[in-house]
Amino acid sequence: MSTLKSFLKNTFIYGIAAVLPKAVNVFLVGLHTKTLENTSQYNEITEFYVWAAYFNVLLTFGMETTFFRFFNSEKDKNNVLSTSFCAVAIVTFCLLTPLFIFSETIASFIDIKETLHFRTLVGVLLFDTLVVIPFAYLRVKNKALNYAIFKVLNVSVFAFFNILFLWYLPKKEINTSLNWYPTSSKGGYVYLSNLLASGLTFLMVLPMFLKFKLKIDFSLLKKMLKYGWPILIAGIAYITNENLDKLILPRFLNESIAGAYAGTYKLGVFMSLFIMAFKLGAEPFFFNVSHKENARETYAIILKWFTVLGAFIVLTIVAYIDFFAHLLLKKPEYFETLAIVPIILLANLLLGIYNNLSVWYKNTNQTKYGMYFSILGGILTIIGLLIFVPLFGYMGAAWVTFFVYAMMMITSYLYGQKHYKTPYEVSKILSLFLLITALCFISFYVLRGQIMINTILLIATFALVLFSERDFIKQRFLKSK
């Protein structure tokens, strides 16, 4: 239990690092939807960050996860650290330099309306990529508190400049044109805020750089690239699964509907932050306990309780959907697409289960399977969006996300049980998922707005789960020492 307690402790701290920034971002969603002129401008911001996600995956090329794997398996830890950092830094400068030089052409090609905005994106990518390995080092050394402080400061600076540029200066009727940053839209100030926050974070992490011995072990790098390149492909496919709908919808529908969809999609932030907090704590933990005798039993326990907690997050958001919608979205034009929320939340829960199941191919050095599953998901996403968005609009996009993650989860489980058999409690997990799915749609379509009934439903479901797991709870947490 000591390893499990260590995992819970780190996950709690990482949860703070994930929850606080996400909580700030929840506030910023409201600020953006309130201060931007229309949903079309919100769509522009969404597309900006979709491209940022694609570039980020390319620049890190799976090196973060690879670093965790080799740091725990190689004797020379400093060699792994320096090789990882130098490789990421070299690739970053080699790729971003031509992007900056030819920024006007590339910005036009990917439909970013202002060259200045694309150059800002390049700057954000530069700073964010260079701190990836230092942050990974903090995680693998169990310095969760340091990691949390950096992350919270980053998002605090980002929020400060958002408030300054979008609310305070306009309210005081101060000229916000900023001659040194001549953007023509308010969205530009969001990108500028990101650049300032990322730059400051880089400066704060800079002392860690000075401790790194900047050298590359090419023999080690070759092994790391062999391990990591499938993760790169999987990352690209994952971004496609998660974000391609944001690029497809404006092309088939219009930017206004696409912006409303992207804004409503943000209601899934509560589920995604839970997954993020869990992943930050789980990834290094899974590697650290992989050689222990009871590792697989531990993985099974974690997956079950991840599903339990995730299911209640989903049901809670759906039960109080109107409250969360008014909290985040502010303007009624965003409420048109609220019907996607139960689907997206359940899809994110499936994604979280899939992330848990991925431990089998990471521990067995068969990351190629992660690539295969993600490619499968990417292909299904592209085909599904091209077929169902023209037929069913934004609801088609939401259902494609759900079924793609379901397919990836099932495929990973089936292959995992062949290569790394783990005693997952499938019947309990499946029963809980089906129950929560049914309750979500009942709550949204039948009981929506009936707060008391939804609250009773939520409490009753929670009591039912606790009752079904009473033996486990007594054995693990309530037994006398």
C-alpha positions in Angstrom: 0.0 0.0 0.0 3.0 2.4 0.5 3.5 2.7 -3.3 -0.3 3.2 -3.8 -0.2 5.9 -1.1 2.8 7.6 -2.8 0.9 7.5 -6.0 -2.2 9.1 -4.4 -0.1 11.8 -2.8 1.7 12.8 -6.0 -1.6 12.6 -7.9 -3.1 15.0 -5.4 -0.3 17.5 -5.9 -0.3 17.0 -9.7 -4.1 17.4 -9.4 -3.5 20.9 -7.9 -1.1 21.6 -10.8 -3.8 20.6 -13.2 -6.9 21.8 -11.4 -5.8 25.3 -10.6 -4.7 26.2 -14.1 -7.8 24.6 -15.5 -9.9 26.5 -13.0 -8.3 29.7 -14.2 -8.9 28.6 -17.8 -12.6 28.0 -16.8 -12.7 31.6 -15.8 -11.0 32.7 -19.0 -13.5 30.8 -21.1 -16.1 33.1 -19.6 -13.9 36.1 -20.2 -13.3 35.2 -23.8 -17.0 34.4 -24.6 -18.0 37.6 -23.0 -15.5 40.0 -24.4 -15.0 38.6 -28.0 -17.5 40.1 -30.4 -19.0 36.8 -31.6 -18.6 33.0 -31.8 -16.6 33.3 -35.0 -13.7 35.0 -33.1 -13.9 32.2 -30.5 -13.5 29.8 -33.4 -10.3 31.7 -34.5 -8.8 31.2 -31.0 -9.8 27.5 -31.1 -8.1 26.9 -34.5 -4.9 28.7 -33.2 -4.6 26.2 -30.3 -5.4 23.2 -32.5 -2.4 24.1 -34.7 -0.4 24.7 -31.5 -1.2 21.2 -30.4 -0.1 19.6 -33.7 3.2 21.5 -33.7 3.8 20.7 -30.1 3.6 16.9 -30.8 6.0 17.3 -33.7 8.5 19.2 -31.7 8.6 16.8 -28.7 8.4 13.7 -30.9 7.5 11.4 -28.0 10.6 12.3 -26.0 8.7 13.1 -22.8 7.4 9.5 -22.3 10.6 8.1 -23.7 12.5 10.1 -21.1 10.4 8.5 -18.3 11.1 5.0 -19.7 14.9 5.4 -20.1 15.4 7.4 -16.9 14.1 4.4 -14.9 15.9 1.7 -16.9 19.4 3.3 -17.6 22.1 3.5 -15.0 23.5 6.9 -16.1 20.5 9.1 -15.3 22.4 12.3 -16.3 23.1 10.9 -19.7 19.4 10.3 -20.3 18.6 13.8 -19.1 21.2 15.6 -21.3 20.6 13.5 -24.4 16.8 14.1 -24.1 17.1 17.8 -23.6 19.6 18.4 -26.3 17.6 16.3 -28.8 14.5 18.3 -28.1 16.3 21.6 -28.2 18.0 20.9 -31.6 14.8 19.7 -33.2 12.9 22.8 -31.9 15.4 25.3 -33.3 15.7 23.4 -36.7 11.9 23.3 -37.2 10.9 26.6 -35.8 13.5 28.7 -37.6 12.0 28.0 -41.1 8.5 28.4 -39.8 9.3 31.9 -38.6 11.2 32.8 -41.8 8.3 31.7 -44.0 5.6 32.6 -41.5 3.5 34.7 -44.0 3.2 31.8 -46.4 2.5 29.1 -43.7 0.0 31.3 -41.9 -2.0 31.7 -45.1 -1.8 28.0 -45.8 -3.2 26.9 -42.4 -5.8 29.8 -42.5 -4.4 31.8 -39.6 -5.6 35.3 -40.6 -2.7 37.4 -39.4 1.0 36.7 -39.8 1.7 38.3 -36.4 -0.5 35.7 -34.8 1.5 32.8 -36.4 4.8 34.4 -35.3 3.4 34.6 -31.8 2.6 30.9 -32.1 6.2 30.1 -33.0 7.4 32.0 -29.9 5.0 30.1 -27.7 6.1 26.8 -29.1 9.7 27.7 -28.6 9.4 28.4 -24.9 6.9 25.6 -24.2 8.9 22.9 -25.9 12.2 23.8 -24.2 10.7 23.3 -20.8 9.2 19.9 -21.6 12.2 17.8 -20.4 12.9 20.0 -17.3 9.3 19.5 -16.3 9.5 15.8 -17.0 12.6 15.7 -14.8 10.7 17.3 -11.9 8.0 14.6 -12.3 10.3 11.6 -12.4 12.2 12.9 -9.4 8.9 13.2 -7.5 9.3 16.9 -7.1 5.6 17.4 -7.6 5.4 20.6 -5.5 8.0 22.4 -7.7 6.2 21.2 -10.8 2.9 22.5 -9.4 4.4 25.9 -8.5 5.7 26.5 -12.1 2.4 25.4 -13.7 0.3 27.6 -11.4 2.6 30.7 -12.0 2.4 30.1 -15.7 -1.4 30.1 -15.9 -1.6 33.0 -13.4 0.6 35.2 -15.7 -1.5 34.1 -18.7 -4.7 35.0 -16.8 -3.3 38.4 -15.6 -2.5 39.6 -19.1 -5.8 38.3 -20.5 -7.7 40.4 -17.9 -5.4 43.4 -18.5 -5.8 43.4 -22.3 -9.4 42.2 -22.7 -11.1 43.7 -19.7 -9.2 46.3 -17.6 -7.7 48.5 -20.3 -11.0 48.6 -22.4 -13.0 49.3 -19.2 -10.7 52.2 -18.4 -11.0 53.3 -22.0 -7.3 53.1 -22.4 -6.0 52.6 -25.9 -5.2 48.9 -26.2 -3.8 48.9 -29.7 -0.3 48.3 -28.3 1.9 49.7 -31.2 4.5 47.1 -30.6 1.9 44.3 -31.1 -0.4 45.7 -33.8 -3.1 43.0 -33.9 -6.4 43.8 -35.5 -8.5 41.4 -33.3 -9.0 40.9 -29.6 -8.0 37.3 -30.1 -4.5 38.5 -30.7 -4.2 39.6 -27.1 -4.9 36.1 -26.0 -2.0 34.9 -28.0 0.2 37.7 -26.7 -0.7 36.8 -23.1 0.3 33.2 -23.8 3.6 34.3 -25.2 4.4 36.4 -22.2 3.4 33.6 -19.8 5.5 31.0 -21.6 8.5 33.3 -21.8 8.4 34.0 -18.1 8.0 30.3 -17.3 11.1 29.6 -19.4 13.1 32.2 -17.5 12.0 30.6 -14.2 13.1 27.2 -15.3 16.3 28.5 -16.8 18.4 27.7 -13.7 17.7 24.1 -14.2 19.1 24.3 -17.7 22.4 25.4 -16.3 22.7 22.2 -14.3 22.3 20.0 -17.4 25.5 18.7 -19.1 24.8 19.6 -22.7 25.9 16.5 -24.6 24.3 13.8 -26.7 25.0 10.1 -26.4 24.1 9.1 -30.0 24.0 5.4 -29.1 21.4 6.2 -26.4 19.6 8.6 -28.7 19.2 5.9 -31.3 17.5 3.6 -28.8 15.3 6.5 -27.5 14.2 7.4 -31.0 13.3 3.8 -31.8 11.2 3.7 -28.6 9.7 7.2 -29.1 8.8 7.5 -32.8 5.6 5.4 -32.4 4.6 7.7 -29.6 5.1 10.6 -32.0 2.7 9.0 -34.6 0.3 8.2 -31.8 0.4 11.8 -30.6 -0.4 13.1 -34.0 -3.3 10.7 -34.3 -4.5 11.6 -30.8 -4.6 15.4 -31.7 -6.5 14.4 -34.8 -9.0 12.4 -32.7 -9.4 15.2 -30.2 -9.3 18.4 -32.4 -9.9 17.7 -36.1 -13.6 18.4 -35.6 -12.7 22.0 -34.6 -11.0 22.4 -38.1 -13.6 20.4 -40.0 -16.8 22.1 -38.7 -16.0 25.7 -40.1 -15.5 24.1 -43.5 -18.8 22.2 -43.6 -21.0 24.5 -41.5 -19.9 28.0 -40.6 -17.5 29.7 -38.2 -20.3 30.9 -36.0 -21.6 27.3 -35.3 -18.0 26.0 -35.1 -17.3 28.7 -32.4 -20.4 27.8 -30.4 -19.4 24.1 -30.6 -15.8 24.8 -29.5 -17.1 26.9 -26.6 -19.6 24.3 -25.5 -16.9 21.6 -25.8 -15.1 23.4 -23.1 -17.7 22.1 -20.6 -15.7 18.9 -20.9 -12.8 20.7 -19.1 -13.8 19.3 -15.8 -13.4 15.8 -17.1 -10.2 16.5 -19.0 -8.6 18.1 -16.0 -9.3 15.0 -13.9 -7.7 12.9 -16.7 -4.7 15.2 -16.9 -4.1 15.2 -13.1 -4.4 11.4 -13.1 -2.0 11.0 -16.0 0.6 13.3 -14.5 0.7 11.2 -11.4 0.1 7.8 -13.1 2.7 7.8 -15.9 5.9 7.9 -13.8 4.1 5.8 -11.1 3.3 3.0 -13.6 6.9 2.8 -14.7 8.2 2.9 -11.1 6.1 -0.1 -9.9 6.3 -2.1 -13.2 8.9 -4.5 -11.7 7.0 -5.1 -8.5 5.3 -8.5 -8.0 1.8 -7.0 -7.5 2.1 -4.4 -10.3 -0.8 -5.7 -12.4 -3.2 -6.0 -9.5 -2.3 -2.4 -8.6 -3.1 -1.3 -12.2 -6.4 -3.0 -12.0 -7.4 -1.3 -8.8 -6.4 2.1 -10.2 -8.4 1.6 -13.3 -11.6 0.7 -11.4 -11.4 3.7 -9.1 -10.5 6.0 -12.0 -13.7 4.9 -13.7 -15.7 5.4 -10.5 -14.5 8.9 -9.9 -14.7 9.8 -13.6 -18.2 8.6 -13.9 -19.4 10.8 -11.0 -17.7 13.8 -12.6 -19.6 13.2 -15.8 -22.9 12.7 -14.0 -22.4 15.8 -11.8 -21.7 18.1 -14.8 -24.8 16.8 -16.7 -27.0 17.0 -13.7 -26.2 20.7 -13.3 -25.6 21.4 -16.9 -27.4 24.8 -17.0 -25.3 26.1 -14.0 -22.0 25.1 -15.7 -23.2 26.5 -19.0 -24.0 29.9 -17.5 -20.7 29.8 -15.5 -18.5 29.2 -18.5 -20.3 30.4 -21.7 -22.0 33.6 -20.6 -23.7 34.4 -24.0 -26.8 32.5 -25.0 -25.6 31.9 -28.6 -23.2 29.2 -27.2 -26.1 27.3 -25.6 -27.4 26.1 -29.0 -24.9 23.2 -28.9 -25.3 22.0 -25.3 -26.6 18.7 -26.5 -23.0 17.6 -27.2 -22.0 17.8 -23.6 -23.1 14.3 -22.3 -21.6 12.7 -25.4 -18.2 14.5 -25.1 -18.0 13.9 -21.3 -18.6 10.1 -21.8 -16.1 10.1 -24.7 -13.5 11.7 -22.4 -14.1 9.0 -19.8 -13.5 6.4 -22.4 -10.3 8.2 -23.4 -9.2 8.1 -19.7 -9.8 4.4 -19.5 -7.8 4.0 -22.7 -4.9 5.9 -21.2 -4.9 3.6 -18.2 -4.9 0.5 -20.4 -1.9 1.9 -22.4 0.4 0.8 -19.5 0.7 -2.7 -21.1 2.5 -1.6 -24.3 4.6 1.0 -22.5 5.9 -1.5 -19.9 6.6 -4.2 -22.6 8.4 -1.7 -24.9 5.7 -2.3 -27.6 4.8 1.3 -28.1 4.1 0.5 -31.7 0.7 -0.7 -30.6 -0.1 2.7 -29.2 0.7 4.0 -32.6 -1.5 1.4 -34.3 -4.5 2.2 -32.0 -4.1 5.9 -32.5 -3.7 5.6 -36.2 -6.9 3.5 -36.3 -8.6 6.3 -34.2 -7.3 9.0 -36.5 -8.5 7.2 -39.7 -11.9 6.6 -38.1 -12.1 10.2 -37.0 -11.3 11.6 -40.5 -13.7 9.2 -42.2 -16.4 9.7 -39.6 -16.2 13.5 -39.7 -16.3 13.6 -43.5 -19.4 11.4 -43.5 -21.4 12.4 -40.4 -20.8 16.2 -40.2 -22.4 16.9 -43.5 -25.3 14.6 -42.5 -25.8 15.5 -38.8 -23.8 18.7 -38.2 -22.1 19.2 -34.9 -23.9 16.3 -33.3 -22.3 14.0 -35.8 -18.9 15.3 -34.8 -19.6 14.6 -31.1 -20.8 11.0 -31.8 -17.7 10.4 -33.9 -15.5 11.3 -31.0 -17.4 9.0 -28.7 -17.3 5.9 -31.0 -13.6 6.4 -31.9 -12.5 6.5 -28.3 -14.7 3.4 -27.6 -13.1 1.5 -30.4 -9.6 2.5 -29.3 -10.3 1.4 -25.7 -11.8 -1.9 -26.7 -9.0 -2.7 -29.1 -6.3 -1.8 -26.6 -7.9 -4.0 -23.9 -8.2 -7.0 -26.2 -4.6 -6.8 -27.3 -3.4 -5.9 -23.8 -4.9 -9.1 -22.3 -2.9 -11.1 -24.9 0.5 -9.5 -24.2 0.2 -8.3 -20.6 -2.8 -10.0 -18.9 -4.1 -7.8 -16.1 -7.0 -8.7 -13.7 -9.2 -5.7 -14.6 -12.8 -5.9 -13.2 -14.4 -5.6 -16.6 -17.9 -6.5 -15.5 -18.0 -3.8 -12.8 -16.4 -1.2 -15.0 -18.8 -1.9 -17.9 -21.9 -2.0 -15.7 -20.9 1.3 -14.1 -20.3 2.9 -17.5 -23.7 1.7 -18.9 -25.4 2.9 -15.8 -23.8 6.4 -15.9 -24.6 6.7 -19.6 -28.2 5.9 -19.1 -28.5 8.3 -16.2 -26.7 11.1 -18.1 -29.2 11.0 -20.9 -32.2 10.7 -18.5 -30.8 13.7 -16.6 -30.3 15.8 -19.7 -33.4 15.0 -21.7 -35.9 14.2 -19.0 -34.8 15.8 -15.7 -33.0 18.9 -17.0 -33.5 21.9 -14.7 -34.9 19.8 -11.9 -32.1 20.3 -9.4 -33.5 18.4 -6.5 -34.3 15.3 -8.4 -30.9 15.3 -10.1 -29.2 15.8 -6.7 -31.1 12.8 -5.3 -30.2 10.8 -8.4 -26.5 11.7 -7.9 -26.5 10.8 -4.2 -28.3 7.5 -4.8 -25.9 6.5 -7.5 -22.9 7.3 -5.3 -24.4 5.3 -2.4 -25.0 2.4 -4.7 -21.4 2.3 -5.8 -20.1 2.6 -2.2 -22.3 -0.2 -1.2 -21.1 -2.5 -4.0 -17.5 -1.7 -3.1 -17.9 -1.9 0.7 -15.6 -5.0 1.1 -12.8 -3.3 -0.8 -13.2 0.0 1.1 -13.2 -1.8 4.5 -10.1 -3.9 3.6 -8.0 -1.1 2.1 -8.9 2.0 4.0 -10.9 1.2 7.2 -9.0 -1.8 8.6 -7.3 -1.2 11.8 -3.5 -0.7 11.8 
